[in-house]
Amino acid sequence: MNKPLIELVAFLNEMRLERDWSEADLEGAAGLPTHTVRDYERDPEKLTVEVAERVIYVTHPSQIVEAHLQRAHKDPSGAPKWLLNQMEAQMLVVEAALCIDQKRFPAALQALDRALVLDRRPEQHGRFFLSKAAVLGELGRELQALEALERAESCLDLDKPPLWLRLRLDQLYFLCYAQRFEEAETLLAQARELAAIVGKPADRLELDWLSGRVLAGLGRLDEASSLLKKVYGEHREAGHAFEAVSAALDVVAVLTAQGNLASVQEMARELESWTQHGKLTDASRATLRLFRKLAGSGLKPERAKRLAGEFRKTDTRLTRPYMIPV
């Protein structure tokens, strides 16, 4: 009898009992046919790689990592290679998240690329590519980020609405960067539907912001101005410095395109206090001061749009602590 296979079956059985699941409970959670668990627990030779992957997927990842890494450290031959690869990939995504928190984006990208090689499950690739796109965006590689999101879309589970919402929000963000507003418009309806079902208040506010930018890019300036002003006001009331000023500069870009220079100057006066705000980076404050200077001397539409884009690059858009999608 294959010793690693016997040990793997014993481990799967331990995991089932720890969760106080019957054989039928585990079969239901893993989407397996009736008697599958009973059969491999009585005869390990009946366990297939596909079944083992499903069972591992629904058991507790941290316990899998802890238990099998300890065994693998003592005896690397004690677990199948594919299982060790999946566990190593799990550790790499934790490493990537820590690197993102520390703004070590090249190191995070390397960790995610290694995880993609080690763990070949499509649903995991969808998650990895979502995070890889976010890191590529922080590195200023926005078009590559869009390509990573296309890869994610081809892998994600259809029954994971939170992941699809994140995918759509990130796609909208990078499509706006690329000024591909017509493509972005086609995603708005689904994004709104997802946000209404599973979105948090922050997700819905981000969607309003992105919708305003899409409307502005399509030339629907009145609608864009109204929506972006709402977003600016909500971030300002919440004390979100970076987000508030980012939305305000998007408002300015719309007002400038409308030729409403009086309102631009009024916005410049309103934003004066933010130039000393402690939560903004030095680069953010410098960009904001430049806007205020130009607002007094006649800000051109293209320059206003460019300033808004430059401001967005002065700080990370990723939350901390960063979580790899699960």
C-alpha positions in Angstrom: 0.0 0.0 0.0 1.2 3.5 -0.9 2.4 5.0 2.5 1.9 8.8 1.5 -1.6 7.9 0.3 -2.5 6.2 3.6 -1.2 9.2 5.5 -3.1 11.6 3.3 -6.4 9.7 3.9 -5.7 9.6 7.6 -5.2 13.3 7.6 -8.4 14.0 5.6 -10.2 11.8 8.1 -8.8 13.8 11.0 -9.9 17.0 9.4 -13.5 15.6 8.9 -13.7 14.5 12.6 -12.3 17.8 13.9 -15.1 19.7 12.1 -17.6 17.1 13.5 -18.8 16.3 10.0 -20.3 13.0 9.0 -19.2 11.4 5.7 -22.4 12.8 4.1 -21.6 16.3 5.5 -18.2 16.3 3.9 -19.6 14.9 0.6 -22.2 17.7 0.6 -19.6 20.5 1.3 -17.2 19.2 -1.3 -19.8 18.4 -3.9 -19.0 14.7 -4.0 -21.2 11.7 -4.9 -22.7 9.7 -2.1 -20.3 7.1 -0.5 -17.1 8.8 -2.0 -15.7 9.6 1.5 -16.7 6.2 2.9 -15.0 4.4 0.0 -11.6 6.2 0.2 -11.5 6.1 4.1 -12.0 2.3 3.9 -9.7 1.8 0.8 -7.2 4.7 0.3 -6.4 3.4 -3.2 -9.9 4.8 -4.2 -8.8 8.3 -3.4 -8.2 10.4 -6.5 -6.3 13.7 -6.8 -9.5 15.4 -7.8 -11.4 14.2 -4.8 -8.5 15.0 -2.4 -8.3 18.6 -3.8 -12.1 19.1 -3.3 -11.9 17.8 0.3 -8.8 20.0 1.1 -10.5 23.0 -0.4 -13.4 22.8 2.1 -11.3 22.1 5.1 -9.5 24.7 7.2 -6.5 26.0 5.3 -4.5 27.1 8.3 -4.7 23.6 9.8 -3.6 22.1 6.6 -0.6 24.3 6.3 0.4 23.8 9.9 0.0 20.1 10.1 1.5 19.2 6.7 4.4 21.7 6.8 5.5 20.1 10.0 5.3 16.7 8.5 7.0 17.8 5.3 9.8 19.5 7.2 10.6 16.2 9.0 10.0 14.0 6.0 9.4 15.6 2.5 8.3 12.3 1.1 5.4 12.0 3.5 3.0 14.0 1.4 2.2 14.2 -2.3 4.1 16.8 -4.3 0.9 18.5 -5.5 -0.2 19.0 -1.9 3.1 20.4 -0.8 3.0 22.8 -3.8 -0.5 24.0 -2.8 0.7 24.6 0.8 3.7 26.5 -0.3 1.5 28.6 -2.5 -0.7 29.4 0.5 2.4 30.6 2.4 3.4 32.7 -0.6 0.1 34.6 -0.8 0.5 35.4 2.9 4.0 36.6 2.2 2.6 38.7 -0.7 0.0 40.3 1.5 2.6 41.3 4.0 4.8 42.8 1.3 1.9 44.8 0.0 1.3 46.2 3.6 4.9 47.2 3.6 4.7 48.7 0.1 7.2 46.2 -1.2 5.3 45.7 -4.4 8.1 44.1 -6.5 8.5 41.4 -3.8 4.7 40.9 -3.6 4.6 40.4 -7.4 7.4 37.8 -7.2 5.6 35.9 -4.5 2.3 35.9 -6.4 4.0 34.7 -9.6 5.6 31.8 -7.7 2.2 30.9 -6.2 0.7 30.8 -9.7 3.3 28.2 -10.8 2.8 26.1 -7.7 -1.0 26.0 -7.4 -2.6 25.0 -10.7 -6.3 25.1 -9.6 -8.2 27.6 -11.8 -10.2 29.0 -8.9 -7.0 29.8 -7.0 -5.5 31.4 -10.2 -8.5 33.7 -10.3 -7.7 35.0 -6.8 -4.0 35.3 -7.5 -4.6 37.3 -10.7 -6.9 39.7 -8.8 -4.1 40.5 -6.4 -1.5 40.5 -9.1 -3.5 43.2 -11.0 -3.6 45.3 -7.9 0.1 45.1 -7.4 0.8 45.8 -11.1 -1.3 49.0 -10.7 0.8 50.1 -7.8 3.9 49.6 -9.9 2.5 51.8 -12.6 1.8 49.0 -15.0 -1.9 49.6 -15.5 -2.3 48.0 -18.9 -0.6 44.8 -17.6 -3.0 45.0 -14.7 -6.0 44.9 -17.1 -4.5 41.8 -18.7 -4.2 40.2 -15.3 -7.8 41.0 -14.7 -8.8 39.3 -18.0 -7.0 36.2 -16.8 -8.8 36.4 -13.5 -12.2 36.7 -15.2 -11.5 33.4 -17.1 -10.8 31.6 -13.8 -13.2 32.9 -11.2 -16.1 30.8 -9.9 -19.4 32.0 -11.1 -20.9 31.6 -7.7 -18.5 34.0 -5.9 -20.2 37.5 -6.1 -17.8 39.3 -3.8 -14.9 38.3 -6.1 -16.8 39.4 -9.2 -17.6 42.7 -7.6 -13.9 43.3 -6.8 -13.0 42.3 -10.4 -15.5 44.7 -11.9 -14.4 47.6 -9.6 -10.7 47.0 -10.5 -11.5 46.7 -14.2 -13.4 50.0 -14.1 -10.5 51.7 -12.3 -7.9 50.6 -14.9 -10.2 51.1 -17.9 -10.7 54.7 -16.7 -6.9 55.1 -16.5 -6.7 53.8 -20.1 -9.5 56.2 -21.1 -11.5 53.2 -22.5 -14.8 54.7 -21.2 -17.1 52.9 -23.6 -15.8 49.5 -22.4 -16.1 50.7 -18.8 -19.7 51.7 -19.4 -20.7 48.2 -20.4 -19.5 46.9 -16.9 -21.4 49.5 -14.8 -24.8 47.7 -14.7 -23.4 44.4 -13.5 -21.1 46.2 -11.0 -24.1 48.1 -9.6 -26.1 44.8 -9.3 -23.3 43.1 -7.5 -22.7 46.1 -5.2 -26.4 46.1 -4.2 -26.2 42.4 -3.3 -22.8 42.0 -1.6 -21.1 45.4 -1.6 -20.1 47.2 1.6 -20.7 50.9 1.9 -17.1 51.6 0.8 -17.6 49.4 -2.3 -20.8 51.4 -3.3 -19.0 54.7 -2.7 -16.1 53.5 -4.9 -18.5 52.5 -7.6 -20.2 56.0 -7.5 -16.7 57.5 -7.9 -15.8 55.3 -10.8 -19.3 55.9 -12.4 -18.7 59.6 -12.2 -15.3 59.3 -13.9 -16.9 57.1 -16.7 -19.6 59.6 -17.2 -17.1 62.4 -17.5 -15.1 60.4 -20.0 -18.2 59.9 -22.1 -18.9 63.7 -22.1 -21.9 63.5 -19.8 -20.5 66.3 -17.7 -23.6 67.4 -15.7 -24.3 63.9 -14.5 -20.6 63.4 -13.7 -20.3 66.6 -11.8 -23.3 65.7 -9.6 -22.1 62.2 -8.8 -18.5 63.2 -8.1 -19.5 66.1 -5.8 -21.6 63.6 -3.8 -18.5 61.3 -3.5 -16.3 64.2 -2.5 -18.8 65.2 0.2 -19.1 61.8 1.7 -15.3 61.3 1.8 -14.8 64.7 3.3 -17.4 64.1 6.0 -15.8 60.8 6.8 -12.3 62.4 7.0 -10.9 60.3 4.2 -8.2 62.8 3.1 -6.7 61.1 0.1 -10.1 59.9 -1.3 -11.7 63.3 -0.7 -9.1 65.3 -2.5 -8.9 62.7 -5.3 -12.7 63.0 -5.9 -12.4 66.8 -5.6 -9.8 67.0 -8.3 -12.1 64.9 -10.5 -14.8 67.4 -9.9 -12.4 70.2 -10.8 -11.6 68.4 -14.1 -15.3 68.3 -15.0 -15.8 72.0 -14.0 -12.9 73.0 -16.1 -14.2 71.1 -19.1 -17.5 73.0 -18.6 -15.7 76.3 -18.5 -16.9 77.0 -14.9 -13.7 78.7 -13.7 -15.5 80.5 -10.9 -16.4 77.1 -9.3 -12.9 75.9 -9.9 -11.5 78.8 -7.9 -14.1 78.2 -5.2 -13.0 74.6 -5.0 -9.4 75.7 -4.8 -10.2 77.8 -1.8 -12.1 75.0 -0.2 -9.2 72.6 -0.6 -6.6 75.0 0.9 -6.8 73.3 4.3 -6.0 69.9 2.9 -2.5 71.1 1.8 -1.4 70.8 5.4 -3.3 67.6 6.2 -1.1 65.2 8.1 -2.7 62.1 6.5 -1.6 63.1 3.0 1.8 62.2 1.7 4.4 64.9 0.8 3.8 64.2 -2.9 0.0 64.5 -2.4 0.3 67.8 -0.7 2.7 69.1 -3.4 0.4 68.1 -6.2 -2.5 69.8 -4.4 -0.5 73.0 -3.9 0.3 73.0 -7.6 -3.4 72.7 -8.4 -4.2 75.7 -6.2 -1.5 77.7 -7.9 -2.8 76.9 -11.4 -6.4 77.4 -10.5 -5.7 81.1 -9.9 -4.1 81.6 -13.3 -6.5 79.7 -15.5 -6.5 75.9 -15.5 -6.9 74.2 -18.8 -9.1 71.1 -19.1 -6.3 68.7 -20.2 -4.1 69.9 -17.4 -6.9 69.5 -14.8 -7.4 65.9 -15.9 -3.7 65.2 -15.8 -3.4 66.7 -12.3 -6.2 64.5 -11.0 -4.4 61.5 -12.5 -1.1 62.5 -11.0 -2.7 63.0 -7.6 -4.1 59.4 -7.6 -0.5 58.1 -8.1 0.8 59.9 -5.0 -0.4 57.2 -2.6 -1.5 53.6 -2.6 -5.1 52.7 -3.4 -4.8 49.4 -1.6 -6.2 48.9 1.9 -4.0 48.0 4.8 -3.8 45.3 6.1 -4.2 43.9 2.6 -6.1 40.6 2.2 -5.6 38.2 -0.7 -9.1 37.3 -1.9 -10.5 34.1 -0.4 
